[in-house]
């Protein structure tokens, strides 16, 4: 991924990663990585009423070379809130 300046711009959260997937049950929708053997991604915040997930980092198990892996949250300017209702159906696996 390249920024407007032509410099390499790594992903600081999973929010824009093409491998971000969601597992949906009757009670909760959980983000997981479709690239790394379906490992769960723990969101910083989940709002069950609005079905919004805030992602603040890239887990250390990530295998995407375009991502900046960290055990700590990225700077707040990089935090992303994903609205699950706006995710394409191909990215949501029903586990009911």
Residue, then its C-alpha position, 0 to 999 in steps of 0.5 A: x500500500x502506498x500513501x500519497x507521498x509514494x512512501x510505504x504506508x502500513x496498516x495500523x489496524x485490521x479495519x481496512x485489511x482485505x482479510x478481515x472477516x466476521x463470525x456471526x452468532x445469535x448473540x455476538x458478531x466477532x472479527x477474525x482474520x481470514x488469512x491466519x487460520x481464522x484467529x479471533x481479533x479482539x476489538x477494543x470496543x464492540x457496541x451490540x446495539x449499533x453493531x459497531x466494532x472499533x479496531x485499534x491494532x494489528x495482532x502479532x499473529x498477523x501474516x499480512x506484510x502490509x500490516x504493522x503488527x503490535x501488542x499495543x494499540x496504534x495511535x488514536x488517529x489510526x483507530x477504525x470503527x467498522x459498522x458490521x451492517x455495512x460489511x459485504x455478506x461475503x465477509x460474514x460467516x453465519x455460525x447460528 
